[in-house]
Amino acid sequence: MEIPRELYLSRLKRREGNHMIKVITGIRRCGKSYLLFKLFRKYLSGKGIPDDHVIEIEFDRLRNVHLRKPEAVCKYIDAKLKDGGKYYLLLDEVQFLEDFEAVLNDYLHLDNIDIYVTGSNSRFLTTDVLTEFRGRGDEVHVFPLSFAEFCQGCQGTPERAWREYLLYGGLPLLLSMKTEEDKSSYLKSLFEETYIADVTQRHRLKKHLGELRELLQVVASSVGSLTNAKKLSDTFRSEKHVGITQPTLGRYCRYFAEAFLLSQAKRYDVKGRKYINGLTKFYFEDVGLRNALLNFRQFEETHLMENVIYNELRLRGYNVDVGVVDLRHAETDHLKVEIDFVANLGGRRYYVQSAFAIPDAEKRAKEIRPFLNIGDSFKKIVVTGNNTPAWRDEQGILTINILDFLLNPDSLDL
């Protein structure tokens, strides 16, 4: 079944003809090549672009090995430029092309070429894009399937799809797998043979493979918990009986973030309007990979739902932080309370709490207390794990269940 991935396709359409290199990034197997060579290619055909004005090269294929040299690929592309019409250059796994940044920067000088590229995470990361294309790279980050996209290819009710999504995540190939054994084996092998291999190869860390795997397991066990390099180092010392320095652990976490396995949410002082150094939170780009890393032993729906909400806000285009509000009961009595997510996009802001269960008024009062002490008029939302309809209280706080939140693209503005 074809998942249209309309959100990302629309982002590519908006960037069409902007005289920049459109760089499609994302975790391995999330559908970058499918987006470019199937969906975007179909869009170009539908708007009447002739086939001979779309130049496609997949550099990871054996038949294209000879095109990995700059002179060879330039000769190949130049031979296809027959006239002054508009051409589209679609390049997959461009990191296999030697000196690719120089080649692509050179073609930017031609006004009739629109360039789109993908690359694997091990050698083609966001931080590289910012430098290699001299400020002319325009990134489109692709996530695994959102829950709404997952439902398009999943049989059964949304409730059943949610249980499966929370366990196995949203990597597209999973939709074609019929058994739990196949899905579990796929995720485990992908983690070891692709994601871990990417990081170890890029940073020459094969001798530290055990440490990397242990670190990911520690982070996976505490998704959504505040941590830093010191706390991670203490955990290794007390639980793993291994001493790893704080700078080393901080560097490893950065490697995983660059490879799109993990994402880091910083703490933001809402009233002070500044970031707070120290503790942060880590979330997984895909919850299925997190579960596979732990052999599906720690299925904690509370934390996994929080992870999914975080990813949903990011894929909708928001910058997401962890909010901190300072409550002052008296001059000497200070209490800091947390807002799970502060989502910003331009002049828009939303405060979002993830509350899997709100069994009574006391629990609800605890969840909304940070909202009542913010002192601004931005929208405030509580997302719950139950199946009750959306409603708004007398303070204007919206409460919405997780399925409605994820399946309605306008749920933030209800």
N, C-alpha and C positions, 0 to 999 in steps of 0.2 A: 504494500500500500504506500502511496506517495503522501508524505507529510509536507504540506505546502510551505511551511516555515515563513509565513507572510511577514512577520516582524523583521527578520533579517533581510529578506528580499526587498522590502520597502526601504531599508537603510542603504542597500546597494543602489537602488534606483535614485534615491536622493543625491547620491554622490556621483552619479553618472556625469561625465564631462567636466569634473571640477579641477582638472589639470593636476591631480595628485595621484599617487600610487595607492590604490585601495588594497589594504592588507587585511586579510581574513585570518584572525587568530582564534585560538581555542584549544581546549584539551583534546588529546588524540581521540579519534573515533566519535567526535561529537557531530560530524556532518559538514565540515567545511568544504570538502571537495564536492559533495552532493549539492550543496548550496550553489557553488560556482558553476559547475559543469552540467548540472541537470536543470536546476530551477532558474538560475540567471540566464543560462544559455537558451532555455525555453522562452523566457521573457524577451530576449533579443530577437529570436525568430518570430515571435508574435507581433513585434512592432515593425517587422519588415526588413531587418538587417540581413543582407545576403550572407550565405554561409561562407563565401570566400573572403568576407570582411571580418570574420571572427577567427582569430589565430589561437589555437589551443595547443599547449605542450604540457605533458605530464612527465616531469623529470625523473620520477622514481621508476618508470617503466624501462625494461631492458632495451626495448626497441629505440628508446630515445637517449641512450647513453652517449651517443656521438654528439648530442646537442648540449652536453654539459660544459663544453669549452666556450668561452665568450666569442671567439671568432666564428665558431661553427653556428651558434645560435643566432648571432647577428646576421650572418649570411642567409640563414634559413628564413628569418623574419623579413629581412629586406626583400627577398625574392617574392614574398607574398603581398608586398605593398605595390599594387598595380596601378593605382590612381590616387587622386587627392581626396578621395572619400574618407569617411570615418571608419576606423578600424578598432576592434576590441582585442586586446591581448590578454588571454587568460592563462596563467601559469600556475601549475600545481607542484607542491614540494620544491619550491624555488631554491631552497638551501642547497640542493644538489648541483646547481649551476655555479661554477667557479666565478668569483668576483661578481656575484649577482647584483650587488648594490650599484656598482659602476655601470653595468649593462642597463639596468632599469633607469637610473638617473639620466643616462644618455638618451634613452627613448622618450623621456619626458620633454625633451627639446622639440619633439615633433608634435605639432598642434592637432594632427588628425589621428592620434593614437590614445586610447583610453586603456589604462593598465590595471589589472586585477591579479593579485597573487595570494597563494596560501603557502604555509610552511609548517613543518613539524616543530613541536615545542622544544626539542632537544637543542636545536641550533637556530631557532628563529623565534625569538621571544619579543614581547612588547618593548622591553628595554632596548633591544637591538634595533627595533624598527625606528625608534625616535632618533637614533644617531645615523644609521646606515643610509637613510634616505634624505638626510640633511633637511629635516623639517618638512619634507614633501610626502610623508607617509600618512595615510588617513585610515585609522584602524576601525574594523568592524569585528567586535568580539562575539563569537558564537558560543552559546552554552549548550549542554545536552538538552534534550527535549524538556520543555516546560510541562507541567502537569496537564495544561490544556491541550498541548500538542500530543502528549502521550495518550490522552483519551481519544484522540482522533483515530488512533490505530489500535486501540485496546478494546477487546470484547467485554460486554457486561456493563454493570452499573458504575457510576462515578465512585461509589463507595468501595466497590471491589477494585477498581483501577487505583484508587488512593492507597489501599493496602499494598498492592503490588509495587506501586511507584515508590512508596516509602521504604520498601525492602530492597528492591533491585535498582532503583534510580531510573534515569532517563536516557541512557545511551541508545541511539536509534536501533542498532542491530538486535537489541533484546526483544523488540516487538515481533521478530520473526522466529523466536525460540519458543518451543511449546512446553518444555519441562523445567521444573525448578533446578534439576541437576545441570541442565545445559546453561541456564542463566548464571548459576553460581560458579560453574567452572569457567565460563567466559570472563566473568568479572575478575576472578582470582588470577587467571593466566594473564589477562590484560594488564593487571596491576604490576605483576612481577616482570613480565617480558617486555612491556612497553614503557609504562610510566616510570618505574624505578630505574629501568635501563637508561631512559632518556637522561635522568638527572646524573646518574653515575658516569655515563659516557661524557656528558657535557663538561662536568666539573672534575673528571678523573678521580672518582671516589670509589672505585671498585673494592678497595681494601676496607672501606668503611660501610659496606653494604648493610651489615648487621645493625650498625648504629642508625643508619637512615631508616631502616624498617622499624626499629624499636621506637624511634622518635615519632613516626607517623602513627604507630599504635597508641602511644601515649596521648597524642593530640586527638586521635579518633575517639578515645575513651572519654574525653572531656570536651566534646564539641559544645561551643557556646559558653564555656567557662572562661573566666578571666585568667590570663596567664602571662608570663614573660620568660625571658631566657633564664632568669634566676630560679623561678618556680620549676621550670622544666629540668634544670640542672639538679635541683633538690630531689625531684621525683626520680631521676635516673640513679642518684646516689642511694636513696632510701629503698626503692622498689626493684631496681635493676642491678643494684650493687656495682654500678659502673660510674666512673668519674669522667664527665665530659664538660669542658669549659663552657661558660656562658656565651662567649663570642662564637664558638664553634656551633652551638645549638642555634643561636640567632642566625648564623649564616646558612645552616641547613634549612631552617624555616623559610628563609628568603628564596632559596633554590626551589623549594616546593611551590611557593607562591608564583615564581616566575614561570614554572612549568604548568601553572593553572590547576594544580591539584588542590591547593589551599588558597583561601582568600582571608585577608586580615582586616578586621573591623577595629578601628581606633576608637578610643573614648573621647567624647566631646562634651564639654561643659556647656550646657544649654544656656544658662543664665549668663555665664562669663564669656560666652561666645569664643571659646578657644579650645584647642586640643589638650588633653591631659597626657603627659608622658608617663610611661610605665606599663601598666597592664593593658592587654588587648585581648580580643577574641579571635579564634580561628574557626572557619567553616570550610566544609568540603565542597568543591565544585559540583560533585555528584554524590548523593547520599548512598547510592548503591555501591560505589567504590569504597566508601567509608565502611559500610557493613561487611563487604568482602574482606577488607583488610583485617577485620576482627572475627573472621570466619562466621559471621552472622550470629554471634553469641550475645552481643549487647544491643538488643533492639529496644531502644528507649524512645518511644513515640514523642514524648515531650520535646526532647532535644532535636530529634530529626525534623519535627514539624517546624521548629525555629530555624533550622538550617534551610529548609525548603522556602520559607518566607523570605529569608535573607537573599537567597538566589533569585527568587521571583522579583524582588525589588530591584536587584541589580540588572536583570535581563530587561526590565522595563525602562532601563536607562538611568536609574537613580544612583547617586553616590550615597553609600550607606555607612553610618557610624553608629556606635553605641552611645546613647545619651546618658548624661549624669546630671541630676538636679540636686542642688543643695537646699535642704529644708532647714529653716532656722526657727526653732521653738523658743529659744531665748538667746541672749547674747553669748552665752557660753555653751549652748547646746546645739551642735551641728549634726545633721544626719544626711548622708548622701544616698539617694535612691536612684535606681536605674530605669531607663527606658530602653527596651530591647533594641529598637532601631529608630534612628533619625534619618529619613530619606530626603535628599535634596536634589533638585533638578532646576537650574536657573533660579527663578524667583519663587518656585514652589517648594513647600516643605510639608512632610507628613511625619507624625509621631505614631509608631506602631508597637503594640505590645503583643507578644505571642503567649497565649494562656490556654494550654491544652484543655484544662477543666476549670470551671468556675462553679463549684458545688453550692456556694452559699454567699450571702451578702458580705461576710467578712473577707472572703477571698477576692470578691470583686472590688471592695474598697481598697485592698492592698494593690491590686493591679492598676487602678486608675489614680491612685494617690500622686504619682509623679506628674500625671497630666494636669491635675488641679493646682499644681505649684509652678507651672511653667510661666504663666503670665503672658501668653501671646495668643493670637487667634488662628494659628495654623491648625489643620485638621488632626484629630486624635482618634486612633482606631485600635480596638482590641480584637484580635483574631483568635477564635476559640476552636477547639477540636470537636465540639458537639454539632448537632444538625439543626439548630434553631434558626429561624429566619432573622435577617438583619434588622436591627432596631437602634434607635438613637435615644439616649437618656436626656434629662433636663439640662445637663451641662453641655449637650451637643456632641457627646462622645459616641461614636459609632461602634457597635458590636456586630461582628459578622463571622459566620462559620468558615472554616478553612476551604471547603469546596467552593463556596460562592466567591470567596476572595480570589482563589486561583483561576476559576473558570470565567470570571467576568473581567475583561481587560480594563473596565472603567470602575472597578470596585473601590479604588481609592477616593473616588469622587461621588460616591453615593450620597 
